[in-house]
Amino acid sequence: MTQIMEYIGMALILIGGIFLFLGALGIFRMPDVYTRLQAGTKASTLGAMSSILGVGFLHPDWFFKILIIVIFIGLANPLSSHALARSTYRAGVAPKLKSGVDYYKKAVKKQIKKLIS
């Protein structure tokens, strides 16, 4: 049973490392702030979570503490990414759009009108 948990742990750490590498590659290759933020957040969340879970399988006595850390990462990474993207957009950094339509711009205008009135 211990050997199976070691293999699972090593596989999760390897998968996490691959996702972290792909996230770094996505940050390097993407054209604008928003796509870089999305690539980095999704890949780093999955990579960090699986790497940390892998450590939890290698050290079963740490598992519950590691599970709390994984839950925190699962909540904190997407929220912080959203906050960064929203503040970047409100600071005036325009996304590179292939479609030419910015749906969020309309929503922001509605929110501003609602706040003013």
C-alpha positions as CSV (number, residue, x, y, z in Angstrom):
1,M,0.0,0.0,0.0
2,T,2.8,2.4,0.8
3,Q,4.5,1.7,-2.5
4,I,1.3,2.5,-4.4
5,M,1.0,5.8,-2.5
6,E,4.6,6.7,-3.4
7,Y,3.9,6.0,-7.1
8,I,0.7,8.1,-7.0
9,G,2.6,10.9,-5.2
10,M,5.5,10.9,-7.7
11,A,3.0,10.9,-10.6
12,L,1.1,13.9,-9.2
13,I,4.4,15.8,-8.6
14,L,5.4,15.0,-12.2
15,I,2.0,16.1,-13.6
16,G,2.2,19.3,-11.4
17,G,5.6,20.1,-12.8
18,I,4.4,19.6,-16.4
19,F,1.5,22.0,-15.8
20,L,3.7,24.5,-14.1
21,F,6.1,24.4,-17.1
22,L,3.2,24.8,-19.5
23,G,1.8,27.7,-17.6
24,A,5.2,29.4,-17.8
25,L,5.3,28.7,-21.5
26,G,1.8,30.1,-21.9
27,I,2.8,33.3,-20.1
28,F,5.8,33.6,-22.4
29,R,3.8,32.9,-25.6
30,M,0.5,34.7,-25.2
31,P,-0.1,38.1,-26.8
32,D,-1.6,40.3,-24.1
33,V,-2.1,40.7,-20.4
34,Y,-5.4,38.9,-20.2
35,T,-4.5,35.8,-22.0
36,R,-1.2,35.6,-20.1
37,L,-3.0,36.0,-16.8
38,Q,-5.5,33.2,-17.8
39,A,-2.7,30.8,-18.9
40,G,-0.7,31.4,-15.9
41,T,-3.5,31.1,-13.4
42,K,-5.1,28.0,-14.7
43,A,-1.9,26.1,-15.2
44,S,-0.3,27.3,-12.0
45,T,-3.4,26.4,-10.0
46,L,-3.6,22.9,-11.4
47,G,0.2,22.4,-11.2
48,A,0.6,23.6,-7.7
49,M,-2.5,21.7,-6.5
50,S,-1.3,18.4,-8.0
51,S,2.3,18.9,-6.8
52,I,1.2,19.6,-3.3
53,L,-1.2,16.7,-3.3
54,G,1.7,14.5,-4.5
55,V,3.7,15.6,-1.5
56,G,0.6,14.6,0.6
57,F,0.7,11.1,-0.8
58,L,4.4,10.8,-0.1
59,H,4.0,12.0,3.5
60,P,0.6,10.7,4.6
61,D,0.9,12.3,8.1
62,W,0.8,15.8,6.4
63,F,-2.2,15.0,4.2
64,F,-4.9,17.0,6.1
65,K,-2.7,20.1,6.3
66,I,-1.9,19.7,2.6
67,L,-5.5,19.3,1.8
68,I,-6.2,22.7,3.5
69,I,-3.5,24.3,1.5
70,V,-4.9,22.9,-1.8
71,I,-8.3,24.2,-1.0
72,F,-6.9,27.6,-0.3
73,I,-5.0,27.6,-3.6
74,G,-8.2,26.5,-5.4
75,L,-10.0,29.5,-3.9
76,A,-7.3,32.1,-3.9
77,N,-5.7,31.8,-7.3
78,P,-8.9,32.3,-9.4
79,L,-10.0,35.2,-7.1
80,S,-6.7,37.0,-7.3
81,S,-6.6,36.5,-11.1
82,H,-10.0,38.0,-11.5
83,A,-9.1,41.0,-9.3
84,L,-5.9,41.5,-11.3
85,A,-7.7,41.3,-14.7
86,R,-10.5,43.6,-13.5
87,S,-8.2,46.2,-12.2
88,T,-6.1,46.0,-15.4
89,Y,-9.1,46.5,-17.5
90,R,-10.3,49.4,-15.4
91,A,-6.8,51.0,-15.7
92,G,-7.4,51.2,-19.4
93,V,-5.3,48.3,-20.8
94,A,-7.3,47.1,-23.8
95,P,-7.4,43.4,-24.7
96,K,-6.3,42.4,-28.2
97,L,-9.6,41.2,-29.6
98,K,-9.9,39.2,-32.8
99,S,-13.7,39.6,-32.9
100,G,-13.6,43.3,-32.3
101,V,-16.4,43.1,-29.7
102,D,-15.8,44.0,-26.0
103,Y,-18.8,42.8,-24.0
104,Y,-17.3,43.8,-20.7
105,K,-17.1,47.4,-21.8
106,K,-20.8,47.5,-22.1
107,A,-21.2,45.9,-18.6
108,V,-18.8,48.5,-17.1
109,K,-20.7,51.3,-18.6
110,K,-24.0,50.0,-17.2
111,Q,-22.4,49.7,-13.7
112,I,-21.1,53.3,-13.9
113,K,-24.5,54.6,-14.9
114,K,-26.1,52.7,-12.1
115,L,-23.6,54.1,-9.6
116,I,-24.1,57.7,-10.8
117,S,-27.9,57.6,-10.7
